[in-house]
Amino acid sequence: CHFPHQMYDISSPFRPAERSGEDVDIILARLKRVKAFERFHPSLLQQICLCGYYECLERGVTLYRQGDIGTSWYAVLSGSLDVKVSETVNHQDAVTICTLGIGTAFGESILDNTPRHATIVTREFSELLRIDQREFKSLWEKYRQCMAGLLAPSYGVMESGGPSPDSEYKTIVPSEKIMRAGKVLRDAILSRAPHIIRDRKYHLKTYRQCCVGTELVDWQMQQSSCVHTRIQAVGMWQVLLEEGVLNHVDQELTFQDKYLFYRFLDDEQEDAPLPTEEEARESNEELQDTLLLLSQIGPDAHMRMILRKQPGQRTADDLEIIYEELLHIKALSHLSTTVSTDSVTFIIHCRPYTVALFNQGEEGTSWYIILKGSVNVVIYGKGVVCTLHEGDDFGKLALVNDAPRAASIVLREDNCHFLRVDKEDFNRILKDVEANTVRLKEHYQDVLVLEKSPSSNSTTSSSHYKYTVMSGTPEKILEHFLEMMRLDSHLNESDPALDDFVLMHCVFIPNSQLCPVLMASQGSEQERLDYTLNNKRRVIRLVLQWASVHGDHLQEEDASLAFLEEFFVSVSDDARVIPALKYQLPELEKIHKVLLRQFSMGDEKLQKRQAIKSNDEILFKVYCSDHTYTTIRVPMAASVREVISAVADKLGSAEDLLLVNLSSAGGEKVVLKPNDISVFSTLSINGRLFVCPGDQLDSLMPLPEQEGPSTGSLGSFELMSSKDLAYQMTLYDWELFHCVHEHELIYYTFGRQNFKKTTANMDLFLRRFNEIQLWVITEICLCAQLSKRVQLLKKFIKIAAHCKEYKNLNSFFAIIMGMSNPAVSRLSQTWEKLPSKFKKFYSEFESLMDPSRNHRAYRLTVAKLDPPIIPFMPLLIKGQCSPTQLSPTST
C-alpha cells in the first residue's frame, strides 16, 4: 500500500510538475484509502496529488520543533508521531501530550505564519504527505469549506466553553454513508410521494424543492417497520440535519416535528436533476436498509439535540429520555433522578485531534463526562499518566477542592463528545444529594443511610416519594425493611424493596446470621398485642419471600432448615393465641414441607433438567503427568485443597501436589489456588485438570484429545434444516438458562469462594456460549473447499437469524462472534463470494454487538422483545445489567 519510494520521494525526478496522468491516478487511489482524505471532493484530492510530496522518516526523527516558523503541512499515511510540548525554552523539558496516527493531519499554523505550538517526533517508521505553504494556502482559499473539518486548532488551545452549535456544524462534511442515505431518502420520496417535496414560500422567499418536517416524519413511519414512535423518527432526521445532508431553510440546527421547511443537500443547487428511473429503482431497493441504519444511530442524534437545549427549554419527555440514557453512563449512574437530568447543560463536540479541553494550573469551572471518544491526562514533567474512555469522568477534583486543575486533558481522537456540568450545577448536585439523604445515627455513628427519590408507585406515599437504602448495618437494614413492609399486599405481588433484600442479603448478612435475627424480630408477649401481631406478620411475609426466592438452596444449609423448623413451630404456637396469623399458616406449611421433602414434587419436575447444587457429588477425572488418570468423587463446591487431598488418597501419595488447569492453547498452565472452589465447571472446553509435584510442572503436556477435531461435520450438517437446528439449540439453551439462579450471578460477582457456593449452572451456560462460538470457527476453518465454505457462512447466518427470531440471544451472538473471529473474517475470498443479501444480514447482526453507549444497540434490541428471552450472558456478567434480569421467570 505504500507509495513507491523511487517514484514519489522529494529527490525523485518525478517532481509534482513532471507527474503524468498515470502517476496522479496511482497517488489518487492511495489517498482515497486514507482517513484524512476520505471526505474530500475528488477535484481537491486531484490537486493534492499534483502538489504533494512523499516523505518517509525513520523512528526518532524530529520533523520540527516548538517555536519554529512552519513551511509545510503534513498528513500521516503510515506510522505515528509524538506531539511534545514544553513550558520552558528548554526542549529537554517537553512531555508527550498525544500521538498522531494514520489519517491525521497537522501543521496548519502555516496559514497565518504563527510559530509551531509543539515539537513533532516520529514514534516509528512513518510515511507522510507534505504540501508546501504556498500550495497549501492556494488549496485552502479554494476549498476552505471542505478542508475546515480536517484542521485542528493549535496544540494546547483552550476549548473549555466548547464550540457553539453554529460552529459545530459549519465544518461538517457528511460521511459517504450518510450522504448515500440522504440521496436514497430523497429519491424514494420523489418516486413514491412526490407531493412531499415541492417549492415553498418562507419569509417572502421561495425555496425550491422543500419539504415539511411533519410530512417527512409521517412518510418515514409509513415506510419503515423499525420506526415505532415519532421520537425515533425525529432522531433519524436529526442525523441527516447534523451531517448537513438535510438543511433547515432558516438555519435551525434541531429537527422539529412541526410545519417547518427543510430541503436535501442535492436540492440546494438550482439545477439539481430529478432521479432517473434507474436511480429511483436503486433507492427503493435500498430504502429499508437505509432506514435501519438511521434507526440505529438516530437515538444518539436525538439525545444530542435535547442536550443542546437550555435546561429551562427541556420538556418532561426530554428529561425522561436523557435520564434513561444517563442511567447507563458509569459516571452518572449513582445519581438520583432529581439531579442527574437537568444539570447536564451542554454537549461538547470536538472534532480535531490534540485539542486541550483544559490545561494544568487553570481554574476549574466544569465537570466532564466522556460520551464518545477518549482523552489523555497529561501532567507536566510526567507526560501522559493515563487515558480515559467512554463513560469515564474528569474535572471533579478542582471543583471539590476549589483548586487549580491538576493536569491537562488532551483529546486522543477526533469527533469526541462530552457532557458538561458547570461548577454551579455541580455544587447544587452535591447539596441536593445531601438534602435528599437521611442519616440515622446511634452512638455518633451512621447505622442507616436513606436517599429520597420519586416513587414509581404513587400508593406508597402521599407525596410520591420513597426512601432507598444506600448503606447501613445489616441489623438496621433488616429492621427498616420490616418496618416499611406493606402488609396489605398479597404474597404474589412484587415488592421491589423486599425482593432486593431477599436476593442480595447473602452479601452482607448470611443465613447463619439472618435466622437468629428473624427469630428475635417477632416481638415479645410483654409488648402490645397489635404491635406484636404486625411484627410477626412482617417476619412471616419476609420468610415466605425468602424461602420462595432461595428455594432448594436452603436445603444445602443445616442452619436454614433448622430455622424453618423452629420458625414454623413458633408461628403455629402463636396462631393459637393470635387467630389473625392462621391465614398465613398454609403457605408457610407448604414451603416447610417442600424444603423438608415431606412430599413429592410430582413427575413433571423430575422430567426437567435439574439445577446443580453445591453439595451435589460428581465423578471427575484428574490426570497425572504421564496421562494416566484417577477418578474422584467430591462435592461440586469442593475446594482445590479438598480435591488434592482426594487425589492424594487415591494415589497413595504423600508429596505436596499442585492442581493445574492445562489447556490446549499452547499448553497454557494455570496453577489453581488452594481456596478456589468449584473448579470443575470453570474449565475451558479443551481444558483438563492435572495433578503433579511442583518439580514436574514444566513437563506437563496436553492430552492428544485436547487438540480438537481434524475434520469438520459438513456432510451431516448440510442435511439439517437451519430453522430446526436453531429451534433445538434454543430448547437446550433454555434448559441450561432456566437452571441458573440469580444468586449465581451474585456469587460470581463477589467471588464464589467467599460464599463457599458453586456457580456451576452459570458456568455451564457460559461454556455453552463458547462451545457454539468455537463450533462455528472450527467448522468453517476445517472446510477446505471455497464453495463449501461459502455455503457454511450462509448456513450459519440463517441459523443466527432463526435464533434471533426465537429470542435466543445467547446463541445468536455466539454464532455472530464466531463468524467475526479473525480466523474466519480474514478468509477474504470466502466473504467475497458470499451473496450481497447475506452480507447485509451479517452486517446488520454484527452492528448489534456495538459496545458503544454501554451496548445501547443490544439494550434497544432487548427492549423490543417480549419474554421469554435467553439473554446474552457474557454481557450480563460484565456488570452491564442488573442481576434481577437473570430471572427466567422475568426474562
Protein Blocks (a to p, Z undefined) as FASTA:
>chain_A
ZZcfklmgckbmbdfklpcfklmmmmmmmmmmpmklmmpcfklmmmmmmmpccddddehi
afbaehiacfbdcddfbdcddddddfbfblklpccfbdcdehiaehjlmmnopacfbdcd
dfbdcddddddfklmmmmmmmmmmmmmmmpccdehiacklopafklmmmmpccdfklmmm
mmmmmmmmmmmmmmlpccddeehiacehiadfklmmmmmmmmpmkbmbfklmmmmmmmmm
mnopaccfklpabdcddddddddfklmpmklccddfklmmmmmmmmmmmmmmmmmmmmmm
mmmmmmmpcfklpcfklmmmmmmmmmmgmklmmpcfklmmmmmmbdcddfbghiafbaeh
iacfbdcddfbdcdddddehklpabdcdehiaehjlmmmnopacfbdcddfbehiacddd
dfklmmmmmmmmmmmpccddeehiafbdcdddddfblklpmnlpacddfbdcfklmmmmm
mmmpcfkbcfklccfklmmmmmmmmmmocfklmmmmmmmmnopfkbcfklmmmmmmmmmm
mmmmmmmmnmmmlmmpmklmmmmmmmmmmmmmmmmmmmmlmmmmmmmmmmmmmmnopace
bjklmmpccdddfklccddddddfkopacdddddfklcfklmmmmmmmmnopabdcdddd
ddfehoiacdddfkbghklmmpcfkbccddddfklmmmpccdfklnopfbdcklmmmmpc
fklmmmmmmmmmmmmmmmpcfklmmmmmnopklnopafklmmmmmmmmmmmmmmmmmmmm
mpmbfklmmmmmmmmmmmmmmmmmnopaklmmmmmmmmmpmklmmmmmlmmmpcfklmmm
mmmmmmmmpmgghillmmmmmmmpccdddddfklmmnopacfklmpmklZZ
